[in-house]
Amino acid sequence: MKLLRYGAPGAEKPGLLDASGRVRDLSGVVPDISGGTLRPSGLKALHALDPETLPLVDGTPQDDLRLGACVGSIGKFVCIGLNYADHAEEAGMPIPEEPIIFNKWTSAVVGPNDDIQVPRGSVKTDWEVELGVVIGEPGSYIDEANAMDHVAGFCVINDVSERDFQLNRAGTWDKGKGCDTFGPTGPWLVTLDEIADMDDLDMWLDVDGKRMQTGSTSTLIFKIPHLVSYCSQFMSLQAGDVISTGTPPGVGMGQSPQQYLHGGEVVTLGIAGLGEQKSKVLPA
């Protein structure tokens, strides 16, 4: 099942993608793709629906029908740093002994085809294709063996980052991670039953049609069940929280010479089975 949110910014409605790639309206069934809708009982009720009985929404998603972030009212946007060994190498940083946690502010969240805004004073705005894990069942101190029972599904995330803010402006990484528009999320939330192997998902990112990132979740240092369990040791995880699991090599900071976004570029990215994003970059 592919769940999504469609419509104008701030007025998105819940929907799902049917077998023919059309959007079906869920607003008569659930208030949003968030909170209780994402708990196991909520997803079970949605799975029981016949999509053909739901109202058809006019337009083609990601063409003449705008999609918002696939999760509404995200409570926590938790990110994992340096979770691919080859990305740690290109960043000149050691492979971490345990997961590095930082946060994106939820005000950074935008739709999968919305514009990315270079922030004022930026000199090093970068890209990062990442697998997002959406929490369904809340929990604290979750056992790794049971971690996937707490996951509603997966989505594509672009962890847009300002490296100068992140690394050179004092304080934590968060400063360079949570600028407005730095969290394109979606196009849809794909439930676990549609993913054959979460540990072997191809991922990629292009800038102006040039392939910059190519990777696979098979090379994650810390796998998804471990990340869910680990994060839950430091915070309760709630339905609708998102964990962004790290990026493979090929970010702008790792290029020689380094390459960053300044405005006018088009960033396209995707993960096998989870859909694609396409964002225009606006100058500061």
N, C-alpha and C positions, 0 to 999 in steps of 0.2 A: 504494500500500500504506500502510495506517495501522497503525503499531506502537504498543503501549501496555504498561502495567504495571498489574496489578490485584491487589487483596487488601489485607490489613491493613497499616498502616504498619510498615515494616521487614521485612515478609515478602511483598513483592510478587512476583508471577510474571509472566513475559513472555507477551504475547498479541498478537493482531492483530484488527482489526475487519473482519468479513466484509461482503459486499455487502448483507446485510439488517440491518446495525447490531448484530449480536451478536458477543460476544467469543469467539475461538477460542484455546485454550491452546497456547502454544509451548514450555512447559517441558520437553517431551520432545525438543525440537529444539535449543534454545539455552538457556544458563544465565540470560541476562538481555538486556534491550535496552540494551547498553552495549558499550564496547570493541570487540573483534574482530567482534561481531555487526554493527556499524555500518560496518565497512570494506566496500569494493565487493564483495569475494568473499562476505562474509557476507550482504549484501543480495541478491546474485544468487541465493544458495541459498534464501533466504526467498521471493523472487519465483517460484521454480520450484515451490513447494509449491501444492497444491490446498487452499484453506482448508476445503473441505467434508470433507476427510479428517482434519482436526484435531478434538480433543475440544471440544465446545461447553461453555462456562462458564455456569453458572446465573446469572440476574440480568440486569438492564438496566444498562449502563454509565452512571455518573453519576446513577443513581437508587438502586437497592438493591444495586449492585455498585460498590464504591469503586475509583477509579483513583488510582494513585500518579503521581508525576512520570513523564513518558513516556521519560526517559533515566535509567538507573540509574548510580550511581557516577560522577557528573559529576566530571571532573578539574578543569577550570577553567570558571568562570562569568564570562565577560568581557562587559562592557557598554559601550555607546557612548552618550555624552552629547550632547544638543543636535543631534541628527541630522535634525531637521525645522526648517526656517527659521521657521515660524510658532510652533513651540514655543519656540525661542530668543528670539523677540520677546516672547512672553508672560512668559518668565522674566526679561526685561530684560537678556539677555546677548547679546554679539555672535555672529554666525554664525562657527563655528570655521573656521580655514584648513586644518586637518587633523583627523581624527577624535580625539575625546576618549575616552580609555580609562579605565575604572575597573572594579572587581571587586565581585561579590557573593560572600560566603563560601558554600560549598556547604551549610553547615548551615542556610541560609535556604530550601533547596529543599523544597517540599511539593507535594501533588497539586493538581489543578485545581479541586477542590471542597472542599479542606480549609479550615479556619478561618484567618483572618488575625488574628494577635495584636498589638494595639497595645502597644509596649514600654513599660516603666516610664519615667516622666519625659517621655513623648512629648507634644508639643503640636501637631505638624504632620505627622501620618502621611498620606501622599498615595498616589495610584494612578497607574499608567502602563501602558496596553496597548502591547505590543511584539511584533514578529516575532522569534522565536528561530531562529537558524541552528545546526544540529547538524553537527559535524564528523564525517566518516567516514574519509577517507584522511589519515593524519598528514602533516605537512610543515612545513618552515621556508623562509622566503624564497620564498614561493609567487608565481609570476607571475600577475598579474591575469587574463591570458587563459586560464589553466588553473585558476583558483580554484574553479570549480564542480565540478571533478573531485574536490575534497576535501570536498564537502558531501554528507551523507547525507540531509538533509531539513530540514523546517521545523516549528515548533510555536508555540503561543501562550504568551506570558509576561506576567505582571503584575509589573512592576518596582516593587514597593511600596517607598516611600521615606519616610524621616523627614527633613523639610526642615531642621528646626532642628539636628538632629545633623549633617546633611550640610553645611550652609552656615555655621552659626554656632558650631560647637563645636570649631573649630581642626582642622588636619590636612586629609586628603583627603576626597573625597566618600564613600569606602568606609564611613566610620563610620555614615552614615545609610542605607546600602543593604543591609547584610548581616544585619540583625536576624533572629532566628528567624521563620519563616513569610513572609519578605519575597520569596520566589521561587516562587509558584505556576507550575507548568510543565506544559503539556499542554492538552487531554486526550490527544492522540496525536501521534506523530511522523509527518508525512506526507512520503513520499519524493518526489523531484523529478519523477518521471514523472506524478504526479497534479496538478501545478501548471502551469496553462497559461501564466501570466505572473506571475512573482514580482515584477515591477515595477508591478503593478496589482492589489494585494490590498486590498480594503476592510477597515477595522478600526474598532472601536467599543468604548465602555465606558459602562455605566450605574451610577449609585449610587442605590439604592432606586427603581429604575425610571425615573430621570431621565437622559436622554442627556447625558453630560458630554464625551465624546471621540468625534469622527468624523474619520476620516482615511484615507489610502491610502499604500501603499508607493511610489506614483508620485511622491510629494513628498520622498522620502529625499534628503538632501544628498549623502551618500556611499553609493553603491549596494553591493549585497551582494558582488559579486566584489572590489570595491576594499577593502571592510572585511576580508574574509578575507585578502587579500594583505597589507594594511597590518598587521593584528594579527600575522601570521606573521613580520614583520620584528623583532618585539620578544620573541617567545616561540615555541617550537615548538607547533604545534597538534596535538592528539592525538585519536584516535577517542573520541567521547563528550564532548568539550568543547562548550560552548554559547556562542554570541555573541548577545547581545540587542542589537538594532540601533537602539534609540531610540524615542521616543514622539511622536505628533502632539499638537497643542494640545488644551487642555481639562482639564489637570490641576488639582488643587485649588489649588495655588500660583498659578495663572493666573486664578482667578476673582476677581470684584470684588463683594462682599468675598471674601477667600480662604476656602476651604472645605476642611476636613480630616476625617479619619476618627477617631472617638472611641470607637466601640463600638456595636453594635446595627445598623449598616448592613449591607446586602447589596450586594456589588459583582459585577456581571455584565459579561463582556467576551468578545469574539471576533474572529476574522479569517476572512474568506471562504475556505472550503475547508479550514480548519484546526481548526474546532470552537470550542467555547465553554467558559468557566469561570464558576463561580458560588460565591462565598465569603462566608460570614458573618464580620463583623468583631467580635472580642471585645475588651472594654475592658481596659485595663492592670490 
